Amino acid sequence: MGSRAAEGAGGEGLAEDGTPEALDGGSRRLTREQLFTMAATASINFSSMICYSILGPFFPSEAEKKGASSTVVGLIFGCFALFNFLASLIMGYYLTHIGAKFMFVAGMFVSGCVTILFGMLDKVPSGPMFIGFCFLVRAIDAVGFAAAMTASFSILAKAFPSNIATVLGSLEIFTGLGLVLGPPLGGFLYQSFGYEVPFITLGCVVLVLVPVNMCILPKYDSVPSKDSFWKLVLLPKVLLLCLTIFSLSACLGFLDPTMSLFIIEKFKLPAGYVGLVFLGLALLYSLSSPLLGLLSDKLPYLRKWLLVSGGLLTALCFFFLGPAPVLHIESRLWMFVLMLVLIGLSLGMSAIPVFPEILQCAYENGFQEGLSLLGLVSGLFNAMWSLGAFAGPTLGGFLNEKLGFEWAAAIQGGWALLSGLATGIFYITEATKKSSNLQNPPGNNQERTHLIDDET
């Protein structure tokens, strides 16, 4: 009652569970808590992606100088994702016990410290010791990243329950901005100042953001729920959406250890220009995400078609990225960049609608609304994304070493093809069942049975 009274006097307020309430009269003005939540989430989206993406232009070649093969480089990238997968599941389950704000800030602090440590790895002797420390540092970074992102998704869904896809899509601008600036900035700093400076600079930026977010991020309280994680995972629709998340992440993760080597070898570009090639994918992804998020919220029936068409378009683009040798088309830089641009669009088409679709499926199956469910869903989302990010670089590095980039990219696109086809078949089957139920309601069958019994 107190929050209602405050809202009537001041125009905004908090619900009893800490959720910012919508303004009266249908106003679309954001509350102060919502603005602070968006600012904090934008900071983690931007900082985490720029720290992640700076590796692409120069780390694979630097690691090879230190005695790591292409397969091992893929495993180093995949190690981050594997530990992120395990940590995301744990963080999602214990979110309400730890506290979303503490988990967010602590995860950001760990990521900043570990990013700086990663910049010191060039001092480690080449060979097994260098490779071992790479795995160790990436594993610790994965735990911090999982904590921050799991808390971030949950806080956003709690603060914006009715338009989560729009908000997620809008904040993907900062994700895309991090992906856009990371490669060219990393390549420039590496060429100008050496290996250490890119990591130390960005790690310090992340650490500066930690106290800022401690001050501005609202605290959201919740009561732990009894809903089972496995009950959510084993829902058929959620399983298919998990396959979609996995396939997208695997395709994107494949590019990390392989694309820069292919560009340098095929098109003879220096490391600084390699970063510019990455712009094609990230730029269109960040620009299209807000529109795709708005469509997902305003026209929920379009989500299924976005998921299906996004998966199929991703598969097609990866087939032409090399392009596949079976096409007998010569690889050209303009075509390579065009495919990356289209991949950026197709990834947004599939990735943005997934989170609200999982939430809707959970509500339809009786899950209790609240931060506990949001923790389960965000943990599941991040875990499946991380599993794909492990499989993509690991399998991609192996295939790239054995078959070459052209065939490896075509095979990697098979994940997206599989998820697109499976999701399309599921939605068609679901629509057919609903149509048949409308034409033959269960009540009519029961009445018909009673009439037959009466006649006999």
CORDAPE-V67759 format. One record per residue. N is the residue number from 1. RES is the residue in one letter. OMEGA is omega in degrees with one decimal (* if undefined). Layout:
BEGIN
n=N res=RES omega=OMEGA
n=N res=RES omega=OMEGA
END
This chain:
BEGIN
n=1 res=M omega=-179.4
n=2 res=G omega=-179.7
n=3 res=S omega=177.6
n=4 res=R omega=179.5
n=5 res=A omega=179.0
n=6 res=A omega=-178.6
n=7 res=E omega=179.9
n=8 res=G omega=-179.3
n=9 res=A omega=-172.2
n=10 res=G omega=176.7
n=11 res=G omega=178.0
n=12 res=E omega=-179.0
n=13 res=G omega=179.6
n=14 res=L omega=172.3
n=15 res=A omega=-176.5
n=16 res=E omega=-179.9
n=17 res=D omega=176.6
n=18 res=G omega=-178.7
n=19 res=T omega=175.3
n=20 res=P omega=-178.4
n=21 res=E omega=177.0
n=22 res=A omega=179.3
n=23 res=L omega=179.9
n=24 res=D omega=176.0
n=25 res=G omega=175.9
n=26 res=G omega=-179.5
n=27 res=S omega=-179.8
n=28 res=R omega=-179.4
n=29 res=R omega=-178.7
n=30 res=L omega=174.0
n=31 res=T omega=179.0
n=32 res=R omega=180.0
n=33 res=E omega=178.4
n=34 res=Q omega=177.9
n=35 res=L omega=178.6
n=36 res=F omega=178.3
n=37 res=T omega=178.7
n=38 res=M omega=179.5
n=39 res=A omega=-179.8
n=40 res=A omega=-179.4
n=41 res=T omega=176.7
n=42 res=A omega=-179.1
n=43 res=S omega=179.8
n=44 res=I omega=176.7
n=45 res=N omega=-177.2
n=46 res=F omega=-174.3
n=47 res=S omega=-178.9
n=48 res=S omega=-178.3
n=49 res=M omega=-179.9
n=50 res=I omega=176.5
n=51 res=C omega=-179.5
n=52 res=Y omega=-171.1
n=53 res=S omega=-179.8
n=54 res=I omega=-178.4
n=55 res=L omega=-169.7
n=56 res=G omega=-172.3
n=57 res=P omega=-171.1
n=58 res=F omega=-175.1
n=59 res=F omega=179.6
n=60 res=P omega=179.4
n=61 res=S omega=178.1
n=62 res=E omega=179.2
n=63 res=A omega=177.4
n=64 res=E omega=175.6
n=65 res=K omega=-179.3
n=66 res=K omega=175.1
n=67 res=G omega=179.2
n=68 res=A omega=177.4
n=69 res=S omega=179.3
n=70 res=S omega=178.4
n=71 res=T omega=-179.8
n=72 res=V omega=176.9
n=73 res=V omega=176.3
n=74 res=G omega=178.3
n=75 res=L omega=178.3
n=76 res=I omega=175.3
n=77 res=F omega=-178.1
n=78 res=G omega=178.7
n=79 res=C omega=177.2
n=80 res=F omega=-176.3
n=81 res=A omega=-178.5
n=82 res=L omega=178.3
n=83 res=F omega=175.6
n=84 res=N omega=177.6
n=85 res=F omega=-178.6
n=86 res=L omega=-178.7
n=87 res=A omega=-179.3
n=88 res=S omega=177.8
n=89 res=L omega=-179.5
n=90 res=I omega=-178.8
n=91 res=M omega=179.3
n=92 res=G omega=-178.7
n=93 res=Y omega=-174.9
n=94 res=Y omega=-176.6
n=95 res=L omega=-176.3
n=96 res=T omega=178.5
n=97 res=H omega=-177.7
n=98 res=I omega=-174.9
n=99 res=G omega=-174.5
n=100 res=A omega=-177.6
n=101 res=K omega=179.0
n=102 res=F omega=179.8
n=103 res=M omega=179.6
n=104 res=F omega=-175.1
n=105 res=V omega=179.9
n=106 res=A omega=178.3
n=107 res=G omega=178.6
n=108 res=M omega=179.4
n=109 res=F omega=179.0
n=110 res=V omega=-179.5
n=111 res=S omega=179.7
n=112 res=G omega=-179.8
n=113 res=C omega=-176.3
n=114 res=V omega=176.3
n=115 res=T omega=176.4
n=116 res=I omega=179.1
n=117 res=L omega=-179.8
n=118 res=F omega=177.8
n=119 res=G omega=179.5
n=120 res=M omega=-172.9
n=121 res=L omega=178.7
n=122 res=D omega=176.3
n=123 res=K omega=-178.8
n=124 res=V omega=179.2
n=125 res=P omega=-179.5
n=126 res=S omega=176.7
n=127 res=G omega=-175.2
n=128 res=P omega=-178.1
n=129 res=M omega=177.5
n=130 res=F omega=-178.7
n=131 res=I omega=179.8
n=132 res=G omega=178.7
n=133 res=F omega=175.4
n=134 res=C omega=178.7
n=135 res=F omega=-177.1
n=136 res=L omega=-177.9
n=137 res=V omega=179.1
n=138 res=R omega=179.4
n=139 res=A omega=178.9
n=140 res=I omega=177.9
n=141 res=D omega=-179.2
n=142 res=A omega=-180.0
n=143 res=V omega=178.1
n=144 res=G omega=179.8
n=145 res=F omega=-179.4
n=146 res=A omega=-180.0
n=147 res=A omega=-177.1
n=148 res=A omega=-175.3
n=149 res=M omega=177.3
n=150 res=T omega=177.1
n=151 res=A omega=-178.7
n=152 res=S omega=179.7
n=153 res=F omega=-177.5
n=154 res=S omega=-179.8
n=155 res=I omega=179.4
n=156 res=L omega=-179.1
n=157 res=A omega=177.4
n=158 res=K omega=-177.6
n=159 res=A omega=-177.4
n=160 res=F omega=-173.7
n=161 res=P omega=-174.1
n=162 res=S omega=-179.3
n=163 res=N omega=-175.9
n=164 res=I omega=-178.7
n=165 res=A omega=177.9
n=166 res=T omega=-179.5
n=167 res=V omega=177.8
n=168 res=L omega=179.0
n=169 res=G omega=179.3
n=170 res=S omega=-179.0
n=171 res=L omega=175.0
n=172 res=E omega=171.6
n=173 res=I omega=-179.1
n=174 res=F omega=172.8
n=175 res=T omega=178.5
n=176 res=G omega=178.7
n=177 res=L omega=176.0
n=178 res=G omega=178.0
n=179 res=L omega=179.9
n=180 res=V omega=-174.6
n=181 res=L omega=-175.5
n=182 res=G omega=-177.7
n=183 res=P omega=179.9
n=184 res=P omega=178.2
n=185 res=L omega=177.7
n=186 res=G omega=178.8
n=187 res=G omega=179.7
n=188 res=F omega=-179.5
n=189 res=L omega=179.2
n=190 res=Y omega=-180.0
n=191 res=Q omega=-174.0
n=192 res=S omega=-170.8
n=193 res=F omega=179.0
n=194 res=G omega=-170.7
n=195 res=Y omega=-170.2
n=196 res=E omega=-168.4
n=197 res=V omega=-179.9
n=198 res=P omega=-176.6
n=199 res=F omega=-179.3
n=200 res=I omega=-179.2
n=201 res=T omega=-176.1
n=202 res=L omega=175.9
n=203 res=G omega=177.7
n=204 res=C omega=177.2
n=205 res=V omega=178.8
n=206 res=V omega=-179.8
n=207 res=L omega=176.9
n=208 res=V omega=-178.8
n=209 res=L omega=-177.4
n=210 res=V omega=179.1
n=211 res=P omega=177.5
n=212 res=V omega=-179.6
n=213 res=N omega=174.6
n=214 res=M omega=-177.6
n=215 res=C omega=-170.2
n=216 res=I omega=-173.9
n=217 res=L omega=177.4
n=218 res=P omega=177.1
n=219 res=K omega=-179.5
n=220 res=Y omega=179.0
n=221 res=D omega=176.9
n=222 res=S omega=177.3
n=223 res=V omega=178.6
n=224 res=P omega=-178.3
n=225 res=S omega=178.0
n=226 res=K omega=-179.8
n=227 res=D omega=-176.5
n=228 res=S omega=176.9
n=229 res=F omega=-177.4
n=230 res=W omega=175.3
n=231 res=K omega=177.9
n=232 res=L omega=-175.0
n=233 res=V omega=-173.3
n=234 res=L omega=171.9
n=235 res=L omega=-175.0
n=236 res=P omega=-178.8
n=237 res=K omega=179.3
n=238 res=V omega=177.0
n=239 res=L omega=179.1
n=240 res=L omega=177.7
n=241 res=L omega=174.3
n=242 res=C omega=176.0
n=243 res=L omega=177.5
n=244 res=T omega=178.9
n=245 res=I omega=-179.6
n=246 res=F omega=-176.0
n=247 res=S omega=179.3
n=248 res=L omega=-178.8
n=249 res=S omega=178.8
n=250 res=A omega=179.1
n=251 res=C omega=-179.7
n=252 res=L omega=-179.8
n=253 res=G omega=177.5
n=254 res=F omega=-175.7
n=255 res=L omega=-173.6
n=256 res=D omega=-176.7
n=257 res=P omega=-170.6
n=258 res=T omega=-169.3
n=259 res=M omega=-177.7
n=260 res=S omega=178.2
n=261 res=L omega=179.8
n=262 res=F omega=-179.3
n=263 res=I omega=-179.6
n=264 res=I omega=-177.1
n=265 res=E omega=-172.4
n=266 res=K omega=-173.8
n=267 res=F omega=175.4
n=268 res=K omega=179.0
n=269 res=L omega=174.8
n=270 res=P omega=-174.8
n=271 res=A omega=-179.4
n=272 res=G omega=179.6
n=273 res=Y omega=176.5
n=274 res=V omega=178.5
n=275 res=G omega=179.7
n=276 res=L omega=178.7
n=277 res=V omega=178.8
n=278 res=F omega=-176.8
n=279 res=L omega=-175.6
n=280 res=G omega=-178.3
n=281 res=L omega=-172.5
n=282 res=A omega=-174.7
n=283 res=L omega=-178.5
n=284 res=L omega=177.3
n=285 res=Y omega=-177.8
n=286 res=S omega=-179.3
n=287 res=L omega=-176.7
n=288 res=S omega=-174.6
n=289 res=S omega=178.3
n=290 res=P omega=179.1
n=291 res=L omega=179.5
n=292 res=L omega=176.6
n=293 res=G omega=178.4
n=294 res=L omega=177.3
n=295 res=L omega=-178.8
n=296 res=S omega=179.5
n=297 res=D omega=-176.1
n=298 res=K omega=-178.3
n=299 res=L omega=-174.0
n=300 res=P omega=-178.9
n=301 res=Y omega=178.7
n=302 res=L omega=-176.6
n=303 res=R omega=-176.7
n=304 res=K omega=-179.3
n=305 res=W omega=174.6
n=306 res=L omega=179.8
n=307 res=L omega=-177.2
n=308 res=V omega=-177.5
n=309 res=S omega=177.6
n=310 res=G omega=178.4
n=311 res=G omega=-179.2
n=312 res=L omega=178.8
n=313 res=L omega=176.7
n=314 res=T omega=179.6
n=315 res=A omega=-179.9
n=316 res=L omega=-178.8
n=317 res=C omega=178.6
n=318 res=F omega=177.3
n=319 res=F omega=179.8
n=320 res=F omega=-175.7
n=321 res=L omega=-176.8
n=322 res=G omega=-10.9
n=323 res=P omega=-179.5
n=324 res=A omega=-176.8
n=325 res=P omega=-178.9
n=326 res=V omega=-180.0
n=327 res=L omega=-179.0
n=328 res=H omega=176.6
n=329 res=I omega=-179.5
n=330 res=E omega=-179.8
n=331 res=S omega=178.7
n=332 res=R omega=-175.1
n=333 res=L omega=-178.4
n=334 res=W omega=179.1
n=335 res=M omega=178.4
n=336 res=F omega=179.9
n=337 res=V omega=178.5
n=338 res=L omega=178.6
n=339 res=M omega=177.4
n=340 res=L omega=178.0
n=341 res=V omega=179.9
n=342 res=L omega=175.8
n=343 res=I omega=176.7
n=344 res=G omega=177.8
n=345 res=L omega=-176.3
n=346 res=S omega=176.5
n=347 res=L omega=176.9
n=348 res=G omega=179.9
n=349 res=M omega=-178.1
n=350 res=S omega=-172.1
n=351 res=A omega=-174.1
n=352 res=I omega=-177.2
n=353 res=P omega=-171.6
n=354 res=V omega=-175.2
n=355 res=F omega=177.7
n=356 res=P omega=177.7
n=357 res=E omega=177.8
n=358 res=I omega=178.3
n=359 res=L omega=179.9
n=360 res=Q omega=178.5
n=361 res=C omega=179.0
n=362 res=A omega=179.1
n=363 res=Y omega=-179.8
n=364 res=E omega=-178.7
n=365 res=N omega=169.5
n=366 res=G omega=177.8
n=367 res=F omega=-177.6
n=368 res=Q omega=177.7
n=369 res=E omega=177.9
n=370 res=G omega=-176.9
n=371 res=L omega=179.3
n=372 res=S omega=177.0
n=373 res=L omega=179.3
n=374 res=L omega=176.1
n=375 res=G omega=177.5
n=376 res=L omega=-177.2
n=377 res=V omega=-179.7
n=378 res=S omega=176.0
n=379 res=G omega=178.2
n=380 res=L omega=179.3
n=381 res=F omega=-178.8
n=382 res=N omega=179.8
n=383 res=A omega=-180.0
n=384 res=M omega=175.2
n=385 res=W omega=-179.5
n=386 res=S omega=177.9
n=387 res=L omega=175.8
n=388 res=G omega=179.1
n=389 res=A omega=172.9
n=390 res=F omega=-177.9
n=391 res=A omega=-176.9
n=392 res=G omega=179.5
n=393 res=P omega=-177.8
n=394 res=T omega=178.4
n=395 res=L omega=-179.8
n=396 res=G omega=177.8
n=397 res=G omega=179.2
n=398 res=F omega=-179.6
n=399 res=L omega=179.0
n=400 res=N omega=-180.0
n=401 res=E omega=-175.4
n=402 res=K omega=-171.9
n=403 res=L omega=-175.3
n=404 res=G omega=-174.3
n=405 res=F omega=-174.0
n=406 res=E omega=179.2
n=407 res=W omega=-179.3
n=408 res=A omega=179.5
n=409 res=A omega=179.8
n=410 res=A omega=179.0
n=411 res=I omega=-179.6
n=412 res=Q omega=177.3
n=413 res=G omega=177.6
n=414 res=G omega=176.8
n=415 res=W omega=-178.9
n=416 res=A omega=177.8
n=417 res=L omega=179.8
n=418 res=L omega=-178.2
n=419 res=S omega=179.6
n=420 res=G omega=179.5
n=421 res=L omega=-179.0
n=422 res=A omega=179.2
n=423 res=T omega=178.4
n=424 res=G omega=178.8
n=425 res=I omega=-179.2
n=426 res=F omega=-177.9
n=427 res=Y omega=177.4
n=428 res=I omega=178.3
n=429 res=T omega=179.3
n=430 res=E omega=179.1
n=431 res=A omega=178.9
n=432 res=T omega=179.1
n=433 res=K omega=179.0
n=434 res=K omega=179.7
n=435 res=S omega=179.3
n=436 res=S omega=177.9
n=437 res=N omega=177.8
n=438 res=L omega=-179.6
n=439 res=Q omega=-179.8
n=440 res=N omega=-178.7
n=441 res=P omega=-179.8
n=442 res=P omega=-179.5
n=443 res=G omega=179.5
n=444 res=N omega=179.0
n=445 res=N omega=179.4
n=446 res=Q omega=178.3
n=447 res=E omega=179.8
n=448 res=R omega=179.3
n=449 res=T omega=178.3
n=450 res=H omega=179.8
n=451 res=L omega=179.4
n=452 res=I omega=179.7
n=453 res=D omega=-179.8
n=454 res=D omega=-179.4
n=455 res=E omega=-179.7
n=456 res=T omega=*
END
